[in-house]
Amino acid sequence: MLSVEGVDLFYGASQALRRVSLTAKKGEVTCILGRNGVGKTSLLRAIFGLQPIRAGRVAWEDRDLTGLAPHQRARAGLALVPQGREIFARLTVRENLETGFAPVPRALRHVPEEIFTLFPVLKGMLGRRGGDLSGGQQQQLAIARALVTRPRLLVLDEPTEGIQPSIIKDIERVIRDLAARGDMAILLVEQYFEFARDLAASFLVMQRGEVVASGRIVEMDETEVRGFLTI
């Protein structure tokens, strides 16, 4: 289980997170909702050690990660699919997938066949450059690259952004299948309310660096949550 407890994060004198807490369990999707600029990406930076926290604690599988560097957290089983995909445009699809080898033991440095079961379109594109793929195909590649690391915590930052509806359905299916395996916790940062609601078991809503609503999806007050998401 991922446990974030009372995290404060600053950029210089500006406070981006205020006493933020959350949990994410294996076998479930936990969704972080909120408008742009409310602190969602800062929370991910805290979880992955990309920005030091001023107070609080981040733990995974009962191990305190707070003092660990990002590469150590990756070796502990954390993987991030960043907003905007950030694939390597000049590398081939195969080479992009192989960049996921870095945090795994040498014996596991191969692309699992499961990747092509989840994303069959990639199998026929292994020799193509990442930059030649459509936006939806790049998003699938970004998720596949994260899965090559054999994560036990998968974090997806705005995976539906700029993606055509047919690919969104494919990504929804993949996330649902991964959660159903029961050996992976999935943390989903999203603004597309229906997509998040239909996938998540639990949620939290952020506003101005704070958690303003949280709970199980079945107990969600949709009117209240939609109000936080409306500009």
C-alpha positions as CSV (number, residue, x, y, z in Angstrom):
1,M,0.0,0.0,0.0
2,L,1.1,3.6,-0.7
3,S,0.8,5.9,2.3
4,V,1.2,9.6,2.0
5,E,1.0,11.3,5.4
6,G,0.7,15.0,6.1
7,V,3.0,16.1,3.3
8,D,4.0,19.8,2.9
9,L,5.9,20.8,-0.2
10,F,7.4,24.2,-1.1
11,Y,8.9,25.8,-4.2
12,G,11.0,28.4,-2.6
13,A,8.7,30.5,-0.4
14,S,5.6,29.2,-2.2
15,Q,3.7,26.4,-0.5
16,A,2.3,23.9,-3.1
17,L,1.0,21.2,-0.8
18,R,-0.5,21.5,2.7
19,R,-0.8,18.5,4.9
20,V,-1.8,16.2,2.1
21,S,-2.5,12.6,2.9
22,L,-3.7,9.6,0.8
23,T,-3.6,5.8,0.6
24,A,-3.6,3.6,-2.5
25,K,-4.2,-0.1,-2.2
26,K,-3.1,-3.0,-4.4
27,G,-5.9,-4.2,-6.6
28,E,-7.6,-0.8,-6.7
29,V,-7.5,2.4,-8.7
30,T,-7.2,5.5,-6.5
31,C,-8.0,8.8,-8.4
32,I,-6.7,12.3,-7.7
33,L,-9.1,14.9,-9.1
34,G,-8.7,18.6,-9.4
35,R,-8.4,21.5,-11.8
36,N,-5.1,22.6,-13.2
37,G,-2.7,24.2,-10.7
38,V,-4.2,22.7,-7.6
39,G,-1.1,20.6,-6.6
40,K,-1.7,17.2,-8.3
41,T,1.6,17.1,-10.1
42,S,3.4,18.5,-7.1
43,L,2.0,15.5,-5.1
44,L,3.4,13.1,-7.7
45,R,6.7,14.9,-7.5
46,A,6.7,14.3,-3.7
47,I,5.8,10.6,-4.2
48,F,8.6,10.1,-6.6
49,G,11.2,12.1,-4.8
50,L,11.5,14.7,-7.6
51,Q,10.9,17.5,-5.1
52,P,11.9,17.3,-1.4
53,I,9.1,17.6,1.1
54,R,9.2,20.0,4.1
55,A,7.1,17.8,6.3
56,G,5.3,14.5,6.3
57,R,6.1,11.0,5.1
58,V,5.8,8.8,2.0
59,A,5.8,5.0,2.5
60,W,5.3,2.1,0.1
61,E,4.8,-1.5,1.3
62,D,5.7,-0.4,4.8
63,R,9.0,1.1,3.7
64,D,9.7,4.7,4.3
65,L,10.6,6.3,1.0
66,T,11.0,9.9,2.3
67,G,14.8,9.9,2.1
68,L,15.2,7.9,-1.1
69,A,16.3,9.2,-4.5
70,P,14.0,8.8,-7.5
71,H,16.0,5.9,-8.9
72,Q,15.8,4.1,-5.6
73,R,12.0,4.5,-5.6
74,A,11.8,3.1,-9.1
75,R,13.7,0.1,-7.9
76,A,11.3,-0.2,-5.0
77,G,8.5,-0.8,-7.6
78,L,7.2,2.7,-8.4
79,A,6.6,3.7,-12.0
80,L,5.2,7.0,-13.5
81,V,3.5,7.6,-16.8
82,P,4.0,11.4,-17.0
83,Q,1.6,14.0,-18.3
84,G,2.4,14.7,-21.9
85,R,3.8,11.1,-22.3
86,E,7.4,12.2,-22.7
87,I,8.4,9.4,-25.0
88,F,11.7,9.7,-26.9
89,A,10.7,10.9,-30.3
90,R,13.9,9.8,-32.1
91,L,14.1,6.4,-30.6
92,T,12.1,3.5,-32.0
93,V,9.2,1.9,-30.1
94,R,11.5,-1.0,-29.2
95,E,14.2,1.4,-27.8
96,N,11.6,3.4,-25.9
97,L,10.4,0.2,-24.2
98,E,14.0,-0.8,-23.4
99,T,14.5,2.5,-21.5
100,G,12.4,0.8,-18.9
101,F,15.1,-1.7,-18.2
102,A,17.1,0.6,-16.0
103,P,15.6,-0.1,-12.6
104,V,15.1,-3.9,-13.1
105,P,17.5,-6.7,-12.5
106,R,19.5,-7.9,-15.5
107,A,17.5,-11.2,-15.7
108,L,14.3,-9.2,-16.3
109,R,15.7,-7.0,-19.0
110,H,13.3,-8.1,-21.7
111,V,9.9,-6.8,-22.9
112,P,7.2,-9.0,-21.4
113,E,4.9,-10.6,-24.0
114,E,2.0,-9.2,-21.8
115,I,2.9,-5.7,-23.1
116,F,1.7,-6.8,-26.6
117,T,-1.4,-8.5,-25.2
118,L,-2.4,-5.2,-23.5
119,F,-1.3,-3.0,-26.5
120,P,-1.3,-5.2,-29.6
121,V,-0.8,-2.1,-31.9
122,L,2.7,-1.7,-30.6
123,K,3.9,-5.1,-31.8
124,G,3.7,-4.1,-35.4
125,M,5.5,-0.8,-34.7
126,L,8.6,-1.8,-32.9
127,G,10.9,-0.4,-35.6
128,R,9.1,2.9,-36.0
129,R,10.2,6.1,-34.3
130,G,8.2,7.2,-31.3
131,G,7.7,10.6,-32.8
132,D,5.9,9.1,-35.8
133,L,3.2,7.6,-33.7
134,S,-0.2,9.3,-33.1
135,G,-0.9,10.9,-29.7
136,G,-2.9,7.9,-28.6
137,Q,-0.3,5.4,-29.7
138,Q,2.4,7.4,-27.9
139,Q,0.2,7.3,-24.7
140,Q,0.0,3.5,-25.1
141,L,3.8,3.4,-25.5
142,A,4.3,5.5,-22.4
143,I,2.2,3.1,-20.3
144,A,3.9,0.1,-21.8
145,R,7.3,1.6,-21.0
146,A,6.3,2.0,-17.4
147,L,5.0,-1.6,-17.3
148,V,8.4,-2.9,-18.6
149,T,9.8,-1.9,-15.1
150,R,7.4,-4.5,-13.5
151,P,5.9,-1.9,-11.2
152,R,3.8,-2.6,-8.1
153,L,2.6,1.0,-8.0
154,L,1.7,2.5,-11.3
155,V,1.0,6.2,-11.4
156,L,-0.7,7.8,-14.5
157,D,-0.8,11.6,-14.8
158,E,-3.7,12.7,-17.1
159,P,-3.6,9.7,-19.4
160,T,-6.7,10.8,-21.4
161,E,-5.3,14.3,-22.2
162,G,-5.5,14.9,-26.0
163,I,-6.4,11.3,-26.8
164,Q,-9.1,10.2,-29.2
165,P,-12.1,8.5,-27.6
166,S,-11.4,5.0,-29.1
167,I,-7.9,5.0,-27.5
168,I,-9.4,6.3,-24.2
169,K,-11.5,3.1,-24.1
170,D,-8.5,1.0,-24.8
171,I,-6.6,2.7,-21.9
172,E,-9.6,2.2,-19.6
173,R,-9.6,-1.5,-20.4
174,V,-5.9,-1.8,-19.7
175,I,-6.1,0.0,-16.3
176,R,-9.1,-2.1,-15.3
177,D,-7.3,-5.3,-16.3
178,L,-4.1,-4.3,-14.4
179,A,-6.1,-3.5,-11.2
180,A,-8.0,-6.8,-11.4
181,R,-4.8,-8.7,-11.2
182,G,-4.6,-7.6,-7.6
183,D,-0.8,-7.2,-7.4
184,M,-0.6,-3.6,-8.4
185,A,-1.8,-0.3,-6.9
186,I,-2.8,2.3,-9.5
187,L,-2.9,6.0,-8.8
188,L,-4.7,8.0,-11.5
189,V,-4.5,11.8,-11.8
190,E,-7.3,12.9,-14.0
191,Q,-9.7,15.7,-14.9
192,Y,-12.0,13.6,-17.1
193,F,-14.6,12.9,-14.3
194,E,-16.5,10.0,-15.9
195,F,-13.3,8.2,-16.8
196,A,-12.0,8.5,-13.2
197,R,-15.4,7.7,-11.6
198,D,-15.9,4.5,-13.6
199,L,-12.4,3.1,-12.9
200,A,-11.7,4.2,-9.3
201,A,-12.5,2.5,-6.0
202,S,-11.5,5.6,-4.0
203,F,-10.8,9.2,-4.7
204,L,-9.5,12.5,-3.4
205,V,-10.1,16.0,-4.7
206,M,-7.5,18.7,-4.4
207,Q,-7.8,22.5,-4.3
208,R,-5.1,25.0,-3.6
209,G,-2.7,22.4,-2.4
210,E,-5.1,20.7,0.0
211,V,-7.4,17.7,0.0
212,V,-10.9,19.1,0.1
213,A,-12.9,15.8,-0.4
214,S,-12.0,12.1,-0.3
215,G,-13.5,8.7,0.3
216,R,-14.8,5.6,-1.5
217,I,-16.4,6.1,-5.0
218,V,-19.6,4.5,-3.9
219,E,-20.0,7.2,-1.2
220,M,-19.0,10.1,-3.5
221,D,-21.3,13.2,-3.7
222,E,-20.9,13.7,-7.5
223,T,-22.5,17.2,-7.4
224,E,-20.0,18.4,-4.8
225,V,-17.0,16.9,-6.6
226,R,-18.1,18.3,-10.0
227,G,-18.3,21.7,-8.3
228,F,-14.7,21.5,-7.3
229,L,-13.8,20.7,-10.9
230,T,-15.8,23.5,-12.5
231,I,-13.8,26.6,-13.5
